[in-house]
């Protein structure tokens, strides 16, 4: 992922196992949260600056995405969608930067749950714990708690009894780094 600059919009890339890089999207404002449906047939992707979460058809064997459509539009008054994850039931979770919350959406994009937090800048969330029902939530702005809220810069853990999933494990080797370790 890359963030836009005044001269160049952001992009989304696919990093292949062999080190090749393929550009998947361009014209992105702020490239952010991604997650897959439990059957791995669709990819969710967030462009924070546009306030949109997209859904794509996803081809697991090639990593190709197609058929982009807006699934969720977040009104500016509710903050910006940021980090994203998908639970075991296929529901989408989105952190709200400047929105003081995490939000759960049904697979068709309807809001079904909102959890408020004592911090404006909620940046990311993921499931963990023994049975993946703990939700770990990060926030930003800890150096300005008076403006950003008493929980700014903190890591929260909530358990709503909703099962999540383990995220994908990755092993990315940078050329030159592995050789220097030997």
C-alpha positions in Angstrom: 0.0 0.0 0.0 1.1 3.6 -0.5 -0.2 6.9 0.6 -0.9 9.7 -1.9 1.2 12.8 -2.2 0.2 16.1 -3.9 2.0 14.9 -7.0 1.0 11.2 -7.0 -2.1 9.4 -5.8 -1.6 6.3 -3.6 -1.5 2.7 -5.0 -2.1 -0.8 -3.9 0.4 -3.5 -4.8 0.6 -7.3 -4.7 3.9 -8.7 -3.5 4.4 -12.1 -5.0 6.3 -14.9 -3.2 9.1 -14.6 -5.6 9.6 -10.9 -4.9 7.8 -9.5 -8.0 5.5 -6.6 -7.3 2.3 -6.0 -9.3 0.3 -2.8 -9.2 -3.4 -3.6 -8.5 -5.0 -0.2 -8.0 -4.0 3.5 -8.4 -5.7 6.8 -7.7 -6.0 6.0 -4.0 -6.2 8.8 -1.4 -5.1 6.9 1.7 -4.6 3.1 1.2 -5.8 1.3 4.3 -7.5 -1.7 5.9 -7.9 -4.9 4.0 -9.6 -8.2 4.7 -11.0 -11.3 3.0 -14.3 -13.1 3.2 -14.1 -16.5 5.0 -14.3 -18.3 1.7 -11.5 -16.1 0.3 -13.6 -15.2 -2.8 -13.9 -11.4 -2.0 -11.5 -8.8 -0.7 -12.5 -5.7 1.3 -10.3 -2.6 1.0 -10.4 0.8 2.6 -9.6 4.2 1.0 -9.7 6.4 4.2 -9.6 9.8 2.5 -12.6 8.9 0.3 -14.5 7.4 3.3 -15.2 4.3 1.4 -14.8 0.5 1.9 -14.8 -1.4 -1.4 -15.4 -5.0 -2.1 -13.7 -6.9 -5.0 -14.0 -10.3 -6.4 -10.7 -12.1 -5.5 -8.9 -14.8 -7.3 -6.8 -16.6 -4.7 -4.5 -18.5 -7.2 -3.3 -15.3 -8.9 -4.1 -12.6 -6.4 -6.1 -10.7 -9.0 -8.9 -8.4 -8.0 -11.8 -7.3 -10.2 -15.3 -5.9 -10.1 -14.6 -3.1 -7.7 -17.7 -1.7 -6.0 -18.4 0.6 -3.0 -19.8 -1.5 -0.1 -19.7 1.1 2.6 -19.7 4.9 2.5 -18.8 6.6 5.8 -20.2 10.1 6.3 -17.4 12.6 7.2 -19.3 13.3 10.5 -18.5 9.8 11.6 -14.8 9.9 11.0 -12.7 8.1 8.4 -12.6 4.3 8.0 -9.1 3.0 8.9 -7.9 -0.5 9.8 -10.2 -3.4 9.0 -10.7 -7.0 9.8 -13.3 -9.7 9.1 -14.7 -12.0 11.7 -15.4 -15.8 11.5 -19.1 -15.0 10.6 -18.0 -12.9 7.6 -18.8 -9.6 9.2 -16.6 -6.6 8.5 -15.0 -4.5 11.3 -13.8 -1.0 10.7 -11.8 1.3 13.0 -12.9 5.0 12.9 -10.1 7.6 12.7 -11.6 10.8 14.2 -14.7 8.7 15.0 -14.0 7.2 18.4 -15.3 3.8 17.6 -15.1 0.4 15.9 -18.0 -0.6 13.7 -19.3 -4.0 12.6 -21.0 -4.4 9.3 -22.9 -7.3 7.8 -21.5 -8.8 4.6 -24.0 -6.6 2.6 -22.7 -3.4 4.2 -25.3 -2.7 6.9 -24.1 -1.4 10.3 -25.0 -3.9 13.0 -22.9 -2.8 16.0 -20.8 0.2 17.1 -18.4 0.2 20.1 -17.4 3.6 21.4 -13.8 4.2 22.7 -12.4 7.1 24.8 -10.1 8.2 21.9 -10.9 10.1 18.7 -8.3 8.4 16.5 -9.1 4.6 16.5 -6.6 3.2 14.0 -6.7 -0.6 13.8 -8.3 -3.8 15.2 -7.6 -7.5 15.1 -8.9 -10.6 16.8 -6.8 -12.6 19.2 -6.7 -14.7 22.4 -7.2 -18.4 22.8 -10.5 -18.6 21.0 -10.1 -15.4 18.9 -13.0 -13.6 20.7 -10.7 -10.8 22.1 -10.6 -7.7 19.9 -7.4 -5.7 20.2 -7.9 -2.1 19.2 -5.1 0.5 18.8 -5.6 4.3 19.0 -3.3 7.2 18.2 -2.7 10.7 19.6 -1.3 9.8 23.0 0.9 12.9 23.0 -2.3 15.1 22.9 -4.8 13.4 25.2 -6.5 16.6 26.1 -7.6 17.0 22.4 -7.7 13.3 21.4 -9.4 11.8 24.5 -8.1 10.0 27.6 -7.6 6.7 25.8 -5.5 8.2 23.0 -2.4 6.2 22.3 -3.7 3.2 24.1 -4.2 -0.4 23.2 -7.7 -1.8 24.2 -9.0 -5.3 24.5 -12.7 -6.0 24.4 -14.5 -9.3 24.3 -18.0 -9.3 22.9 -18.2 -13.1 22.5 -18.0 -12.7 18.7 -15.5 -15.1 17.1 -12.8 -13.8 14.9 -10.2 -15.5 12.8 -6.4 -15.7 12.8 -4.9 -13.4 10.3 -2.7 -14.7 7.6 0.9 -15.4 8.5 3.5 -13.9 6.1 7.2 -14.4 5.6 8.7 -11.6 3.5 12.4 -11.7 2.9 14.2 -8.6 1.7 16.9 -9.2 -0.7 20.3 -8.6 1.0 18.9 -8.9 4.5 18.8 -12.7 4.6 22.3 -13.0 3.2 23.6 -10.6 5.9 22.1 -12.7 8.7 24.2 -15.8 7.7 
